[in-house]
Amino acid sequence: MRVLIVTAVGAEADSVTAGLTPLPDPVTPEPRTLPGGYPLHRRDLPGLAADVLVGGVGPAAAAAATATALALADYSLVVSAGIGGGFAPAAPPGSLVVADAVVAADLGAETPDGFVPVDALGFGRSVHLPPAELAARAAEATGALLAPVLTVSTVTGTAARAAELAARHPLAGAEAMEGFGVAEAAAAHGLPVLEVRAVSNPVGPRDRDAWRIGDALAALADGFQALGPVLVHWGEHHERQS
């Protein structure tokens, strides 16, 4: 199976590729650059060819990068991966969240009665659902929380905003900035999507000094080491069903 894994920045891609690198570490190939300047790292494991793409920050950049890669090669699955904020207490820093729903949390309209998502306005959609069995197996293998992951264009930085999001999405496990963009591009190509987030900070007041980015990146690497066999198994099942 060939899978496209989309990250926002190089440090996230490095963690994903580290998790997917068999030991002892073979010679690491240099990334190639796709049109648009997107770095693409390749990892080949038994039964799994993984392309790890650095697509940029935010849903628009992620969608553009993902669409570029999908136009150039055939894939069976697209994964959005990286670090993000976790909703306390369910997803503390250093933990993992696997999405059972990829939600565009701020795509819509503000009204006197509150926020209205874009699909309720009669335009498009605001949720993508990963394959349920794959998401459940991924969460079990990695020890992750299985919960909705919110995509936002503006990272939450206040207690009031965190409370608003939690009230509208009480089951949410994490927020990040790229998942819905990746999912939109995958859906346009008829492909399933998965999202995996390692938590670097609580969703709420912005305090960069308290962020545990190193721990989150390490958790991301460990998560993808455990996720590799799950992707292989899912790919084999997917091919038999095709």
C-alpha positions as CSV (number, residue, x, y, z in Angstrom):
1,M,0.0,0.0,0.0
2,R,1.1,3.5,-0.7
3,V,0.1,6.2,1.8
4,L,0.6,10.0,1.7
5,I,1.3,11.5,5.2
6,V,1.0,15.3,5.3
7,T,2.6,17.5,7.9
8,A,2.8,21.2,8.3
9,V,6.5,21.7,9.0
10,G,9.8,19.9,8.7
11,A,10.1,19.0,12.4
12,E,6.8,17.0,12.2
13,A,7.9,15.3,9.0
14,D,11.2,14.3,10.7
15,S,9.4,12.7,13.6
16,V,7.0,10.8,11.3
17,T,9.9,9.5,9.1
18,A,11.9,8.6,12.3
19,G,8.9,6.5,13.4
20,L,8.7,4.8,10.1
21,T,12.5,4.1,9.8
22,P,13.4,0.5,10.4
23,L,16.3,-0.4,12.7
24,P,19.1,-0.5,12.2
25,D,18.8,2.8,10.3
26,P,19.5,2.4,6.6
27,V,20.9,5.2,4.5
28,T,18.3,7.9,4.7
29,P,17.4,9.2,1.2
30,E,17.3,12.9,0.5
31,P,13.8,14.3,0.1
32,R,12.7,15.3,-3.3
33,T,10.8,18.5,-4.1
34,L,7.4,18.5,-5.7
35,P,6.1,21.3,-7.9
36,G,5.3,24.2,-5.6
37,G,8.4,23.6,-3.5
38,Y,6.9,20.9,-1.2
39,P,9.6,18.5,0.3
40,L,8.6,14.9,0.1
41,H,10.4,12.2,2.1
42,R,10.0,8.5,1.2
43,R,10.0,5.5,3.5
44,D,9.7,1.9,2.2
45,L,8.7,-0.7,4.8
46,P,7.5,-4.3,4.1
47,G,4.0,-3.9,2.7
48,L,4.0,-0.1,3.1
49,A,5.3,2.8,0.9
50,A,5.0,6.0,2.8
51,D,5.5,9.5,1.3
52,V,5.8,12.2,4.0
53,L,5.0,15.6,2.7
54,V,5.8,19.0,4.2
55,G,2.7,21.0,3.1
56,G,2.7,24.2,5.1
57,V,0.7,25.7,7.9
58,G,-3.1,26.1,7.8
59,P,-6.0,24.4,6.0
60,A,-5.5,26.2,2.6
61,A,-1.8,25.4,2.4
62,A,-2.4,21.8,3.5
63,A,-5.1,21.3,0.9
64,A,-3.0,22.8,-1.9
65,A,0.0,20.6,-1.0
66,T,-2.0,17.5,-0.7
67,A,-3.8,18.1,-4.0
68,T,-0.4,18.6,-5.7
69,A,0.9,15.3,-4.4
70,L,-2.2,13.3,-5.2
71,A,-2.1,14.6,-8.7
72,L,1.3,13.1,-9.2
73,A,1.0,9.6,-7.7
74,D,-1.6,6.9,-6.8
75,Y,-2.3,6.5,-3.1
76,S,-4.7,4.3,-1.0
77,L,-4.8,6.5,2.1
78,V,-4.0,10.1,3.1
79,V,-2.9,10.9,6.7
80,S,-2.8,14.4,8.3
81,A,-0.1,14.3,11.1
82,G,1.6,16.6,13.4
83,I,1.4,18.3,16.8
84,G,-1.5,20.4,18.1
85,G,-3.4,21.5,21.2
86,G,-5.2,19.0,23.4
87,F,-8.5,19.6,25.3
88,A,-8.0,19.0,29.0
89,P,-8.2,16.7,30.8
90,A,-8.7,14.1,28.1
91,A,-5.6,14.9,26.0
92,P,-2.7,16.2,28.1
93,P,0.6,17.3,26.6
94,G,2.7,14.4,25.4
95,S,-0.4,12.3,24.5
96,L,-1.7,11.3,21.1
97,V,-5.2,11.8,19.6
98,V,-6.5,9.9,16.6
99,A,-9.5,11.5,14.9
100,D,-12.8,9.7,14.6
101,A,-14.0,13.0,12.9
102,V,-12.1,15.7,11.2
103,V,-14.0,18.9,11.9
104,A,-13.8,22.4,10.3
105,A,-14.5,24.2,13.6
106,D,-14.4,27.8,12.4
107,L,-15.7,27.4,8.8
108,G,-19.1,29.1,8.8
109,A,-20.8,32.3,10.0
110,E,-21.1,34.1,13.3
111,T,-24.8,35.1,14.0
112,P,-26.7,36.7,16.9
113,D,-27.6,33.1,17.9
114,G,-24.1,31.8,17.8
115,F,-21.8,30.1,15.3
116,V,-23.4,28.3,12.3
117,P,-21.2,25.8,10.4
118,V,-20.8,26.0,6.7
119,D,-23.0,22.9,5.9
120,A,-25.9,24.4,8.0
121,L,-25.6,27.4,5.8
122,G,-26.2,25.2,2.7
123,F,-22.6,25.2,1.5
124,G,-20.2,22.2,1.4
125,R,-19.4,20.2,4.5
126,S,-17.7,20.7,7.8
127,V,-16.9,17.1,8.8
128,H,-15.0,14.2,7.3
129,L,-15.2,10.8,8.9
130,P,-12.1,8.5,8.7
131,P,-12.7,4.8,8.2
132,A,-14.0,3.8,11.6
133,E,-12.2,0.5,11.9
134,L,-8.9,2.0,10.8
135,A,-9.2,4.9,13.3
136,A,-10.1,2.6,16.1
137,R,-7.1,0.2,15.4
138,A,-4.8,3.2,15.1
139,A,-5.9,4.6,18.4
140,E,-5.5,1.2,20.1
141,A,-2.1,0.5,18.7
142,T,-0.7,3.9,19.6
143,G,-2.4,4.3,23.0
144,A,-4.2,7.4,21.6
145,L,-7.4,9.0,22.5
146,L,-10.0,8.4,19.8
147,A,-11.9,11.6,19.4
148,P,-12.8,14.4,17.0
149,V,-9.9,16.7,16.0
150,L,-10.9,20.3,15.2
151,T,-9.3,22.2,12.4
152,V,-9.0,25.9,13.0
153,S,-7.5,28.8,11.0
154,T,-6.7,30.7,14.2
155,V,-5.1,28.8,17.1
156,T,-7.0,29.1,20.4
157,G,-5.3,31.5,22.8
158,T,-7.9,32.4,25.4
159,A,-9.9,30.5,28.0
160,A,-13.1,32.0,26.5
161,R,-12.4,30.7,23.1
162,A,-11.4,27.2,24.5
163,A,-14.7,27.1,26.4
164,E,-16.7,28.1,23.3
165,L,-15.1,25.3,21.2
166,A,-15.6,22.8,24.0
167,A,-19.2,23.7,24.3
168,R,-19.8,23.3,20.6
169,H,-17.7,20.1,20.3
170,P,-17.8,18.5,23.8
171,L,-16.1,15.3,22.6
172,A,-13.2,17.0,20.9
173,G,-9.7,15.7,21.7
174,A,-7.5,18.2,19.9
175,E,-7.2,21.2,17.7
176,A,-4.8,21.8,14.8
177,M,-4.6,23.8,11.6
178,E,-4.4,21.3,8.7
179,G,-6.6,18.2,9.0
180,F,-9.7,19.5,7.3
181,G,-7.7,20.9,4.3
182,V,-6.0,17.5,3.9
183,A,-9.3,15.7,4.1
184,E,-10.9,18.0,1.5
185,A,-8.1,17.2,-1.0
186,A,-8.3,13.5,-0.2
187,A,-12.1,13.5,-0.7
188,A,-11.7,15.2,-4.1
189,H,-9.6,12.2,-5.1
190,G,-12.0,9.7,-3.6
191,L,-9.5,8.7,-0.9
192,P,-10.0,8.0,2.8
193,V,-8.3,10.2,5.4
194,L,-6.8,9.7,8.9
195,E,-5.6,12.3,11.3
196,V,-3.0,11.8,14.1
197,R,-2.1,14.5,16.5
198,A,0.5,14.6,19.3
199,V,-0.4,17.1,22.0
200,S,2.2,19.9,22.7
201,N,0.0,22.2,24.9
202,P,-3.5,22.5,26.3
203,V,-6.1,24.3,24.3
204,G,-6.6,27.6,26.1
205,P,-4.5,30.6,27.1
206,R,-1.4,30.9,25.0
207,D,1.7,30.2,27.1
208,R,4.5,29.1,24.8
209,D,6.9,28.7,27.7
210,A,4.8,25.8,28.9
211,W,4.5,24.1,25.6
212,R,6.1,20.6,25.4
213,I,7.0,20.5,21.7
214,G,9.9,18.1,22.2
215,D,7.7,15.7,24.0
216,A,5.0,16.0,21.4
217,L,7.4,15.3,18.5
218,A,8.8,12.3,20.4
219,A,5.2,11.0,20.9
220,L,4.6,11.5,17.2
221,A,7.6,9.4,16.3
222,D,6.6,6.6,18.7
223,G,3.1,6.8,17.4
224,F,4.1,6.2,13.8
225,Q,6.4,3.4,14.8
226,A,3.3,1.7,16.3
227,L,1.0,2.8,13.4
228,G,3.1,1.2,10.6
229,P,1.8,-2.3,11.1
230,V,-1.8,-1.0,11.4
231,L,-1.5,0.7,8.0
232,V,0.0,-2.4,6.4
233,H,-2.9,-4.6,7.8
234,W,-5.5,-2.0,6.7
235,G,-3.9,-1.8,3.2
236,E,-4.0,-5.6,2.8
237,H,-7.6,-5.7,3.8
238,H,-8.4,-2.7,1.5
239,E,-6.8,-4.4,-1.5
240,R,-8.7,-7.7,-0.9
241,Q,-12.0,-5.7,-0.8
242,S,-11.2,-3.8,-4.0
